[in-house]
C-alpha cells in the first residue's frame, strides 16, 4: 500500500492480539483490515470503502468483510460483500475456544467442494431472520460447510456445541474453519446463565454482544 501510493515514510505497527491464533474467527484478517483502514486515515489517502476492499481481497478472502464492518452478506469466495442493516436487537453470544489450533490451509485443502454443492443452503431464511431481528430464526439457520470435515477429526468441537445447547443456547455452530464454537442465547439473562455454567469447564470462554 505504501509503495502503490508512493508514500515515502514507513509505518510501525504493534498488534495487541486478543483473538487466539488459528481459531477460525478471522483474527488475522481483522488485523489486515485495520491496518489498511489505518494507513488510509494516517496518510489521508481518501480511499473509498470499495477501494480498500479491493486491496483487502489481495490479502485474504475475509479481509473485505472485515473492512466493510458490521452485518453483511459475503458471497462468491467470500470476497464479495453486501452490507446489511445491523441486527436489532443485538444478539448475545457465548464463544468457546477449545485451546488447540486448526491450520486454515489444511481445512481448505481437505474440503469436499462437490459435497458442498449438494448441501442444502438456507441463506434466504437467514437473511429474512436477520432482517426481522428474529433470534430463534437466526439460531435455527446457522450453517457451516466445514463442520462435517472438522468435527470428524476434532470431536471435541461437537461436544462443545452439544454443551452449549444443553445449557440453553438456541443454536450453536463452529466459527469459520474452527476450532472456536459460538452459541446464540435468547437474551442477556440466558447468556449470563450459560456463561456462568460453562466457564468452569472451558478456560477460553467469552460473553459478547453483536454491534
N, C-alpha and C positions, 0 to 999 in steps of 0.2 A: 504493500500500500504506500509506503514511504517512497519507494522507487517509482511507482506508477505516477504519483503526483509530484515527483521531483522535490521532495521535502528533504532539505539538507541536514536538518537536525535529527538526532536519534531519539528513542523513547525508552525509558527504563520502566519495566513492568514488574510489579510484585503481586503475586496471587495468593490470597489467603483462602485456601480451598476448604470448603465445608462439606462438599459432596464427596463421598468415597470414590476412589478410582475404580474404573471398570464396573460401575454399579448399574448401568442402564438408565441413568437419569439425565443424560446429555450434559454432564458437568463440563467436559472439555469443550463441547460445542457452545455452551453458555459463556465460557471463558473467552473463546474466539470471538463470539458475537459482541461481547462487552468491549473487547479491545478495538474492534472495527468502529463501533459507535464512539468510543472514547477518542480515538485518533481523529475521527471526523469532526468532533467538537473541539478538540485541543488545537487543531490547526485550521479551524474554520473553513473546512472544505465544502461545506454546504451540500453534501451528497444527500440524495433522497433515500428514503427507506428502501425503495426498489433498487437503487444503485448499490446500497450496502448488501442487500440480499443476494444480488448477483455476484458480488465478491465473496460473500459467505458460502455460496454454492461451490466455489473452487476449493474450499477448506473442508467441507463436510456437509452431508445431506441434512443434518439437524440444525446447522448454523442459521439458514434463512428463517426457520421457525423461531429461533431464539432472538433473532434481530427484530422480527415482527412484534414479538412480545404479546402477552395476553392470550385469550382464547382464539384459536384459529384452526382451519382445516388444511392439513398438508396432504398433497397427493403426488402422483407420478412416482418418483423415487423418494419423495418427502421434501424435495427442494421447492416445489410449487406450493405457495401458501395463500389461502384466502382468509382474511380477518373475519372474525365472528364477534357478536356482541358479548360482553362479559357475562359470566354465569351469575344469575341473580335469582335467589340469594346465593352467596358464595358457598362452596362445598367444604365440609370438614373432613379431613383425610388423615388416616394413620399410615405412616410409612415405616417399613421394617427392612433393614438390610441384614442378611444372614452372616456377613463377615467374611465372605470369600469373593474372589473376582471371577468374572467370565469374560474372556477375551472377545471383544466385539468382532474381530476378523474371523475367529473360529465360528461364531454364531452365524454370520452371514454366509460363510463358505459352506456350511452344512445345512442351510435352509433349503427345503424342498420346494422350489418355485412352482412345479407342476401341481403339487398338493395345495399350495396357497390359492392357485387359480380356481380350484374346486370348492374352496371353503365358502360357507355362507356368510356373506358380508351384511352388516347391519348399520351401515353408515347413515342411511336415510333416517332410521329410527333414532339413532344417537343425535343427529342434528336437530330433530324435532324436540327431543327431550332437553337438549341444551337450550334451545330457543325458549321453551316454556319454563325452564328452571325446575324441571321435574326430577328430583333427586333419585327417586326409585327407577325412573326410566333410564337415567344416565347409568346407574349402577347395573341395571339389567342388561344393558347393551355394551358393556365393556368387552373388548376383544383384542387379542394379541396373537398373531400368527407364529411367534417364536415359542409360545408356551409348550406345545407338544414336544418340540425338539429339546428344549432346555430342561423341562421338568423330568423328562425321561433320564437325562444324565445327572441332574441335580434334584432328587426328590424332595430335599429339604424345602425347596421353593413351594411345592404343592402343599406341604404340611403347614407352612406359614399362611397360605391362602385359606386353608381349612380352619386354622385357629382364628383368623380374623372373622370369618363367617360365623363360627361357633360363638364368638363373643358379641355378635350383634351387628357386624358390618353388613350393609345391604348388598355389597358386591366387593370382590377383591380380584386383583389381577397383577401379573408381573409387569414391571415397567421396562419398556424397550427390550433389549436383549438380555436383561437380568443382571444380577440376581435379585435386585430390590423388588419388593412387593408393596402395593398400597391397597388400602381398603377405604371405602366411602361410607361414612356414617350418616344417619338420618339428620342429626343436628349436633350442636356443640356438646350438649349434655351426654348424648350417647357416645360421641367421640372421646370425651374425657373418661367415661367408664371403660371403654375398650383399651385406651392407652394405659390407664391405671392397672388394669388386669394383666396386660401383656408386657409391661415394662420390666417385670421381674424375670420374664422368660427370654427377652431379647435385649442385648446390650445397646444395639443401634436402632432406636425407635424414636420417631418424631411425630408430633401432632401439628398439623399445618392447616391453613385455610387458603383457598384459591383467591386470586386477586383479579 
